[in-house]
Amino acid sequence: MSRITPVHWKVLECIFQSDGFKFRGQSGSHRVYEKEGIERPVVIPTYNEVDSWIILGLMRTAKMTRDRYFKLLKKCR
């Protein structure tokens, strides 16, 4: 199994938008995305490198599996 490593925020934006999340707004350096059926919004910080622990938390919020993440990551890189 592959390791989740830090990525640029634009890569994360691509991953979550590809999974059906819609951009809802920005507050400072944090972009908010929502998807029907997901209770809480996904908030992506606009960092050059978003740490793996943040990515894992976003995946948990989005109910995204590791397999789905890596499939979308290939598409978005």
GIRA-V634823 format. One record per pair of residues at least 12 apart in sequence whose C-alpha atoms are under 10 Angstrom apart, sorted by sequence separation. I is the first residue (numbers start at 0). GAP is how many residues later the second one is. If there is no record, write none. Layout:
# GIRA-V634823
i=I gap=GAP
i=I gap=GAP
This chain:
# GIRA-V634823
i=20 gap=12
i=21 gap=12
i=22 gap=12
i=29 gap=12
i=30 gap=12
i=31 gap=12
i=19 gap=13
i=20 gap=13
i=21 gap=13
i=29 gap=13
i=30 gap=13
i=31 gap=13
i=55 gap=13
i=19 gap=14
i=20 gap=14
i=21 gap=14
i=28 gap=14
i=29 gap=14
i=30 gap=14
i=42 gap=14
i=43 gap=14
i=54 gap=14
i=19 gap=15
i=20 gap=15
i=28 gap=15
i=29 gap=15
i=30 gap=15
i=41 gap=15
i=42 gap=15
i=16 gap=16
i=18 gap=16
i=19 gap=16
i=26 gap=16
i=28 gap=16
i=29 gap=16
i=41 gap=16
i=15 gap=17
i=16 gap=17
i=20 gap=17
i=23 gap=17
i=25 gap=17
i=27 gap=17
i=28 gap=17
i=29 gap=17
i=40 gap=17
i=41 gap=17
i=12 gap=18
i=15 gap=18
i=16 gap=18
i=22 gap=18
i=24 gap=18
i=25 gap=18
i=26 gap=18
i=27 gap=18
i=28 gap=18
i=41 gap=18
i=42 gap=18
i=12 gap=19
i=15 gap=19
i=21 gap=19
i=22 gap=19
i=23 gap=19
i=25 gap=19
i=41 gap=19
i=12 gap=20
i=20 gap=20
i=21 gap=20
i=22 gap=20
i=25 gap=20
i=40 gap=20
i=41 gap=20
i=8 gap=21
i=20 gap=21
i=39 gap=21
i=40 gap=21
i=8 gap=22
i=38 gap=22
i=39 gap=22
i=37 gap=23
i=38 gap=23
i=37 gap=24
i=36 gap=25
i=37 gap=25
i=15 gap=26
i=34 gap=27
i=15 gap=28
i=33 gap=28
i=12 gap=30
i=12 gap=31
i=11 gap=32
i=12 gap=32
i=11 gap=33
i=12 gap=33
i=9 gap=34
i=11 gap=34
i=8 gap=35
i=9 gap=35
i=8 gap=36
i=9 gap=36
i=7 gap=37
i=8 gap=37
i=9 gap=37
i=7 gap=38
i=8 gap=38
i=9 gap=38
i=10 gap=38
i=11 gap=38
i=7 gap=39
i=8 gap=39
i=9 gap=39
i=10 gap=39
i=6 gap=40
i=7 gap=40
i=8 gap=40
i=9 gap=40
i=6 gap=41
i=7 gap=41
i=8 gap=41
i=20 gap=41
i=5 gap=42
i=6 gap=42
i=7 gap=42
i=8 gap=42
i=15 gap=42
i=5 gap=43
i=6 gap=43
i=7 gap=43
i=11 gap=43
i=15 gap=43
i=18 gap=43
i=4 gap=44
i=5 gap=44
i=6 gap=44
i=4 gap=45
i=5 gap=45
i=6 gap=45
i=18 gap=45
i=4 gap=46
i=5 gap=46
i=8 gap=46
i=11 gap=46
i=15 gap=46
i=3 gap=47
i=4 gap=47
i=5 gap=47
i=3 gap=48
i=4 gap=48
i=5 gap=48
i=6 gap=48
i=15 gap=48
i=2 gap=49
i=3 gap=49
i=5 gap=49
i=18 gap=49
i=4 gap=50
i=18 gap=50
i=3 gap=51
i=4 gap=51
i=3 gap=52
i=14 gap=53
i=15 gap=53
i=18 gap=53
i=14 gap=54
i=17 gap=54
i=14 gap=55
i=16 gap=55
i=17 gap=55
i=14 gap=56
i=15 gap=56
i=11 gap=57
i=14 gap=57
i=15 gap=57
i=17 gap=57
i=13 gap=58
i=14 gap=58
i=17 gap=58
i=13 gap=59
i=14 gap=59
i=11 gap=60
i=14 gap=60
i=15 gap=60
i=10 gap=61
i=11 gap=61
i=13 gap=61
i=14 gap=61
i=3 gap=62
i=10 gap=62
i=13 gap=62
i=14 gap=62
i=2 gap=63
i=10 gap=63
i=12 gap=63
i=13 gap=63
i=1 gap=64
i=10 gap=64
i=11 gap=64
i=0 gap=65
i=1 gap=65
i=3 gap=65
i=10 gap=65
i=11 gap=65
i=0 gap=66
i=3 gap=66
i=6 gap=66
i=9 gap=66
i=10 gap=66
i=2 gap=67
i=9 gap=67
i=1 gap=68
i=7 gap=69
i=6 gap=70
